[in-house]
Amino acid sequence: MECGQLVLPLAFASGPRYWTTPTVTEHLCTVIWVVEQFLDVEARIKENPDGSGNVSMTPGTG
């Protein structure tokens, strides 16, 4: 499963969400950007030297 497919369902979960991805792709970055435009969530991606990444998503303040 492409990690970008997790973004929308997890955006509706309550509380902070954290997951890892084997590869940080442009698709993942784009999906996160789109979700942030429509929903009150804030996401961060920390890319590791090997190309994998840690993603966090928290409810927004507004």
DRENDO-1510 file (C-alpha; in Angstrom, 1 decimal, always signed):
<recs>
REC; n; res; u; v; w
REC; 1; MET; +0.0; +0.0; +0.0 .
REC; 2; GLU; +1.3; +3.4; -0.9 .
REC; 3; CYS; +1.5; +5.4; +2.4 .
REC; 4; GLY; -0.3; +8.3; +0.8 .
REC; 5; GLN; -3.5; +6.2; +1.0 .
REC; 6; LEU; -3.4; +6.4; +4.8 .
REC; 7; VAL; -3.5; +10.2; +4.9 .
REC; 8; LEU; -7.2; +10.9; +4.4 .
REC; 9; PRO; -8.5; +8.2; +6.8 .
REC; 10; LEU; -6.0; +9.2; +9.5 .
REC; 11; ALA; -6.9; +12.8; +9.1 .
REC; 12; PHE; -10.4; +12.0; +10.5 .
REC; 13; ALA; -9.0; +10.1; +13.5 .
REC; 14; SER; -9.1; +11.8; +16.9 .
REC; 15; GLY; -5.8; +12.8; +18.5 .
REC; 16; PRO; -2.3; +12.8; +17.1 .
REC; 17; ARG; -1.4; +10.2; +14.6 .
REC; 18; TYR; +2.1; +8.8; +13.8 .
REC; 19; TRP; +3.3; +6.4; +11.2 .
REC; 20; THR; +6.4; +5.5; +9.2 .
REC; 21; THR; +6.9; +5.1; +5.5 .
REC; 22; PRO; +9.6; +3.2; +3.6 .
REC; 23; THR; +9.9; +6.0; +1.1 .
REC; 24; VAL; +8.9; +9.7; +1.2 .
REC; 25; THR; +7.3; +10.3; -2.2 .
REC; 26; GLU; +6.1; +13.3; -4.0 .
REC; 27; HIS; +2.6; +11.7; -4.0 .
REC; 28; LEU; +2.7; +11.5; -0.2 .
REC; 29; CYS; +3.8; +15.1; +0.1 .
REC; 30; THR; +1.0; +16.2; -2.3 .
REC; 31; VAL; -1.7; +14.2; -0.6 .
REC; 32; ILE; -0.7; +15.7; +2.8 .
REC; 33; TRP; -0.8; +19.2; +1.3 .
REC; 34; VAL; -4.2; +18.7; -0.2 .
REC; 35; VAL; -5.7; +17.3; +3.0 .
REC; 36; GLU; -4.3; +20.3; +5.0 .
REC; 37; GLN; -6.1; +22.6; +2.6 .
REC; 38; PHE; -9.5; +21.1; +3.3 .
REC; 39; LEU; -9.3; +19.8; +6.9 .
REC; 40; ASP; -8.1; +21.3; +10.1 .
REC; 41; VAL; -5.0; +19.1; +10.5 .
REC; 42; GLU; -1.3; +19.8; +10.6 .
REC; 43; ALA; +1.2; +17.3; +9.2 .
REC; 44; ARG; +5.0; +17.0; +9.4 .
REC; 45; ILE; +7.3; +14.6; +7.5 .
REC; 46; LYS; +10.8; +13.9; +8.7 .
REC; 47; GLU; +12.8; +12.2; +6.0 .
REC; 48; ASN; +15.6; +10.0; +7.1 .
REC; 49; PRO; +19.0; +9.6; +5.3 .
REC; 50; ASP; +17.9; +6.2; +3.8 .
REC; 51; GLY; +14.8; +7.8; +2.2 .
REC; 52; SER; +12.3; +6.4; +4.7 .
REC; 53; GLY; +10.2; +8.8; +6.7 .
REC; 54; ASN; +8.3; +9.5; +9.9 .
REC; 55; VAL; +4.9; +11.2; +9.5 .
REC; 56; SER; +3.0; +13.0; +12.2 .
REC; 57; MET; -0.5; +14.5; +11.9 .
REC; 58; THR; -2.2; +16.5; +14.6 .
REC; 59; PRO; -5.5; +18.3; +14.8 .
REC; 60; GLY; -5.3; +21.9; +14.0 .
REC; 61; THR; -6.1; +24.8; +16.3 .
REC; 62; GLY; -8.8; +26.5; +14.3 .
</recs>
